[in-house]
Amino acid sequence: MEKTVTIKDVARKANVSISTVSRVLNNSGYTSASVKEKVNKAVDELKFQKNMVATAMIKKQTSTFGLIIPDIKNIFYGELTRAIEDKAHQHGFNVILCNTDNNLEKEKEYLNFLLRKGIDGIIFSTPEINDRNIREVMKSRPDLPMVILGSKVQNVRLDEVLVDNFDGGYTATEHLIDLGHERIGYIGGQQDSYATLERLKGFKAALEERGLPLDKKHIKLDEFKIHSGYEKGKEILAKKDRPTAIFAGNDAIAVGVYKAAREVGLKIPEDLSVIGFDDSQFAEIVDPGLTTIRTPIAEMGEKTVELAVQIIKENKNFKESIMFPPTLVERASTASIKKVH
């Protein structure tokens, strides 16, 4: 069996100390160019493979983030994960992906797993606003770098990267009102979701400012999934005084509304206008193209990684909340009610 080359062998070959080899391999501290060259030459000649676990023990870093999301099957999280992974790779970090399915027990198991692995930080996307697991981790590991992406957690001070959900909800509703719609429905995600509640607040504010009534039976909360848009869409569209427009809490819900509308014989946008939220790939795939509120997914993911890297590498010790503005993207799923009725 071939003998494993150790850091001691590299030090002997280069005629330097073990700590010097460690500094060169980990790019830490000062080492002269000539010494670096000697060490790197010895590494190449001996075909030395750096032991990541040993390096992690020395540096107390694993160059790894944990990324906790609700559901990778959701196109939004697929795009977000890709942006985070690409940016992390640029900074020399790996990403361990964990899907919670919005299950707090599963989330807790993943957090414990990541802590055992000695990860350098956690990027936590859209937890519940009352997420007890995050509170517990912050109590037991206040030193752990953690960035919340897309949400807020009550009574916990953390670095946050958000889209202005209230403004997005307001803009979506205002767009429908400007097209002449007065009966507008809202189908949102989980009722303990920050995004759901903020978008609902924006929806209500736009109606109130324009003097339109709020009909509670046209407001449904469930999950940010296609089946939610379909099931809740069928409920709303079955009513005699059904809405002439629906604001879907995300693009996946909007896809479900499309399906529900087809089943009850309604055409989009002739009989029903639909607007989504996120501007994920769904928005361009569906027919007609979905009018939606664009969340800058890639930019938010990249900024989150930059914050996490700052905390880990530069010891950033102040907390900040970064808010990205959403924008309206008009396609063919919304139309003036005056033209179609």
C-alpha positions, 0 to 999 in steps of 0.5 A, spaced: 500 500 500 502 506 497 505 511 503 500 517 505 504 523 504 504 528 510 505 535 511 511 533 515 514 530 509 513 536 505 516 540 510 522 535 510 523 536 503 523 543 502 527 544 509 522 548 512 518 548 518 511 544 519 508 551 520 511 554 514 508 549 510 501 550 513 502 558 512 503 557 505 498 552 504 493 556 507 495 562 504 495 565 511 501 570 514 507 572 511 512 567 507 517 570 502 516 568 495 522 564 495 520 559 501 513 559 497 516 556 491 520 551 495 514 549 499 510 548 492 515 545 489 515 539 494 508 539 494 508 537 487 514 533 487 511 529 493 504 529 490 501 531 497 494 532 497 492 537 503 487 534 508 481 538 508 479 536 515 486 537 518 486 544 515 479 545 518 482 543 525 488 548 524 484 554 521 477 552 525 474 553 518 471 548 513 470 553 507 463 551 507 456 554 508 449 551 510 444 553 505 437 552 508 431 553 504 424 550 504 423 546 497 428 546 491 423 544 487 420 551 487 423 554 481 424 560 485 429 556 490 432 553 484 434 560 481 436 562 488 441 556 490 444 557 483 446 564 484 448 562 492 452 557 489 456 560 484 458 566 488 460 562 494 465 558 489 468 565 487 469 566 494 472 559 495 466 556 499 462 550 498 455 549 499 451 544 503 444 544 501 438 542 506 431 542 504 426 543 510 419 542 507 417 548 512 417 543 517 420 545 523 423 539 526 426 537 519 429 544 520 432 543 527 435 536 525 439 540 519 441 545 523 444 540 528 447 536 522 450 543 520 453 545 527 456 538 527 459 539 521 463 545 523 460 549 517 463 556 517 456 560 517 449 559 515 444 562 509 437 561 512 432 562 506 425 564 508 424 561 515 418 562 519 417 569 522 417 566 529 422 561 528 424 558 534 430 554 531 434 560 529 433 563 536 435 557 540 441 557 535 443 564 536 443 563 544 447 557 544 452 559 538 451 567 538 458 567 534 455 563 528 455 567 522 448 567 520 444 571 514 437 571 513 435 571 506 428 573 504 425 574 511 425 577 518 425 573 524 421 576 530 426 578 536 432 576 533 437 581 530 441 578 524 443 580 518 438 580 513 437 581 505 430 582 503 425 584 497 420 590 499 414 585 499 410 591 502 412 595 496 411 589 491 404 587 494 402 595 493 405 595 486 401 589 484 394 591 486 395 598 484 397 595 477 390 591 477 386 597 480 389 602 474 386 597 469 379 598 472 379 592 476 375 593 483 374 585 485 381 583 486 383 576 490 389 575 493 392 568 494 398 567 499 403 562 502 403 560 509 400 565 514 406 565 518 411 567 512 414 574 512 413 575 505 405 572 505 404 577 510 408 583 507 405 582 500 398 582 504 399 588 507 401 592 501 395 589 497 390 591 503 393 598 503 392 599 495 385 597 496 384 602 502 388 608 498 383 607 492 377 606 496 375 599 494 372 594 499 376 588 502 372 582 501 375 577 506 372 571 502 377 573 496 383 572 500 386 565 501 393 563 504 396 556 504 403 555 501 407 558 495 406 552 491 402 550 484 397 546 488 395 552 493 394 556 487 389 551 484 385 549 490 384 556 492 383 559 485 378 554 484 374 556 491 375 563 489 373 563 482 367 558 484 363 564 487 358 568 484 361 575 485 368 572 483 374 577 482 375 579 475 383 579 477 387 575 482 394 577 485 398 571 486 403 571 492 408 568 487 409 565 480 408 558 482 401 560 485 399 564 479 401 557 475 395 554 479 390 559 478 391 558 471 389 551 471 383 553 476 381 558 471 382 553 465 377 548 469 372 553 470 372 555 463 375 562 464 380 565 459 386 569 461 386 575 461 379 576 457 375 573 463 381 574 469 387 578 470 393 574 474 399 577 476 404 573 480 411 575 484 418 573 483 419 573 476 421 566 476 422 562 470 415 560 470 413 567 468 415 566 461 414 559 460 406 559 461 401 562 456 399 567 456 406 570 459 405 572 466 405 579 469 409 579 475 413 583 480 420 582 479 424 579 485 432 580 483 433 573 485 440 573 483 442 579 486 439 578 493 443 571 493 450 574 491 449 579 496 447 574 501 454 570 500 458 577 500 455 578 507 456 571 510 464 572 507 465 579 510 462 576 517 467 570 516 473 573 513 473 580 515 470 579 522 464 584 520 460 585 527 455 589 526 448 587 523 444 590 517 438 589 513 439 590 506 432 591 502 432 590 494 426 594 490 421 590 486 419 592 479 413 590 475 414 586 469 408 587 464 406 581 460 400 578 457 396 576 463 393 582 465 388 587 461 384 592 462 377 590 464 374 596 460 376 592 454 374 585 456 367 586 459 
